[in-house]
Amino acid sequence: ATVPTGGLALLLGVLLWAPWRALHGAPLTELSGDQDFQLFLQRNLEFTRKIHGDVAALQRVVCDIFQLCKEDELLLVRQELDIAQAPLGQCHKRTFQAETCFSQIRAGLHIYHGSLAAIQDLLPGHAGLVETLQLDMANLSSNIQQQMEDLGLATVTYPTENQDPLPAFSSRFHHQVGGFFILANFQQFLETAYRALRHLANL
């Protein structure tokens, strides 16, 4: 069975994570000396690193409990689940634009915030870590929205409560593998977001 239309596959979009490419000619060089903008970048680089560490900790729990540890061993099951990566294409194109990159980061955080409910169902003994992670994600998204507003960039406000349906896994095993790939995709998403913020900090 596959995840139904309207489920996680649709929510996570169809653009798989692509390898990072060097950014050239990015705009906003006039902000490179802006102390408030640099402070925002440095604080949220650390915040992104913390979130990545918590996601990695949950991934280790999935490995320890369910013996699901290696992505290449699960690729056939992944095809059945059709779980894709939330897009961050605007954060690693040569035509990098801060507005669209920030918007994609916030959209991805919103998607993963909802999909972590599947992790909470899978790992009830680690609900506290999942809830802390969701709170940190909401705060990071809020920080980015505030910075976008300060820069006069267009923002989208997402509902505070996620209304998206959870994916319908056909078996407990598919739920476990789905959880593995949600976390794996989220780690790659955070790595790309981190590199985008670091690039802006180094302009």
N, C-alpha and C positions, 0 to 999 in steps of 0.2 A: 504494500500500500504506500501511497505517497502523501505528502502533506497537501491538503486541499487548497484550491485557489482561494485566496483571501487569508490563507494561513501564513506561516512564517516565511515560506519561500517568496510569496508576493511582497510581504512587508520588507524583507531584506533586499529586495531588488534583484536584478539579474546581472549586475556588474561584479564579477569576481575580482578579488584583490589582485592588483598588478604590482610587479616589482617596482621599488622606488627608483625614480629617475631624477637626476640632478636638475635643479631649477635654475633657469637662467633668465635674466631680464625681468625679474619680478617687480611689480610696482610697489608703492608705499615706501620707497627708499627715503622719502621725506620724513617718515616716522622713525627712522632708525635711531635718531638722537632724542626722541620723545621719551622722557623719563617715566611717565605714567604708563606708556605703552610697553616699554621695556620691563617695568615692574610687573605688569599684567602677564607678559610672556614668561618671565622667570618663575613667577608663582605657579602658573598653570602648567608649565613644563614639569615642575615637581609634583603637582596634583595628578597629571596624566601618568607620571611614573608610578605614583602610589596606586592608582586605579589598576594599572597594568599588573602590578605586583599582587594585588588582591585577586584579579582574574587568574593569574598564574597559580595562586594558592588553591583556588577552586579546581583548576585543571589537575593539580596534583592529587586532590581528594578523589576526583573521578578516576584517575589512574589507580590509586591505592584501593578503592572500594570495588570498582567494576573491572579492573584490569584493562581499561581502555586507555592506552598510552601513546600509540603511534598512529599518526594520521594516515600514513601510506598503507597500513593494514586494514583501514576502515573505508577506503575509497569506494568500494563496490556498494557498501551500505549507504554511503553518502549519496550516491547517485539515486538510490531509491528514495531518499528523504528529500532530495533536491533543495538542500539548504545552501543559499548563496550568501555572499558577503555584502554588507551594506556599502554602497558606492562612496568612494572618496577620490574619484577621478580628478576633481578640480583642485585637489591638494598636491598632485604630483605631475601636472602638465607643465609644459614649458610656458604656456600662457597663463600661469598661476595668477589667480585673483583672490585676494584675502576675503572679500565678501562672499564669494561662492564657496570657497574652502571652509570658512567658518560656518556657513549655512549647512554644508554637508556634514561637518563634524557634529553640529547640533542635531541634525536629522538622524544621524547614525546613533548618537547617544540616546535619543528618544526611542528608537527601534529596539536597541539592546536593553534599555531599561525595562521594556515590556517583556522581551524574550527571556529575561532572567527569572521570570516567574516559573518557567519550565525547569530552571536549575533549582529553584527553591522547592518545587515539588519532588525533584529527584534527590535532593540532599536536605531533607528536613532538619537534620542535626546541625546544619550549617546555615540555618535561616538568618542568624544574626549577621554573619559575614555578607550574605547576599543583600540584606537590607542596608547595611553600611555602604556597600558598593553602590546600590541604587541611589542612596542619598548623595554620595560623592559625585556620581554621574550627573544628578540633577543640579548640584552646585556648580560643577564644571560648565554645564550647559548655560546656567544662569550667568556665570562669569563671562562667558563668551558673548552672550546676548547683551550684557551691560557694556562690554567693550565695543561691540558693534554699534550700539546706540551712541556711545561717546564719540565714535569715529564718523557718525552720520550715515552708517550703512543700514540697508534694509534688513529687518529681522522678521521672523515668523514666530509667533507664540504658540507653543504646544500645550495641550491640556495637562494639568498637573497629575491627573489620574489616567493611566493607560487604558484605553477602551478597545485595544486591538485584541482579537481572539487569539487564544493560545493555539499552537499547532496541535493537530490531532495525530498523535503517534499510534500506530496500529498494534504495537507491542511494547512491553517493558524494555526489551533490548533496543528497539528503535528509539525509545525515549532516552535511554542512556547514551546511545551513539549521537542522537540529536543534541543532547546536552554537551557532549564532547566537542562537536563542531561549532555550536554556538559560542563556546568559550574560546576555541581555537581561532575562529573568525574575529571575535572581539579583540583578542590579543593583537592580531595583525592590523585591525582597524586602529587600535590605539598606537601601535608603532608608527603607522603612517601619519596619524594626527600629531604625534610627538615630533616627527621629523619636520612637518609643516611649521609647527610653532618654533622649532629650533632654527629653521631656515629664516623665519621672520626676525628672530632674535639676532641673527648673524648678518643681516643686511647692512 
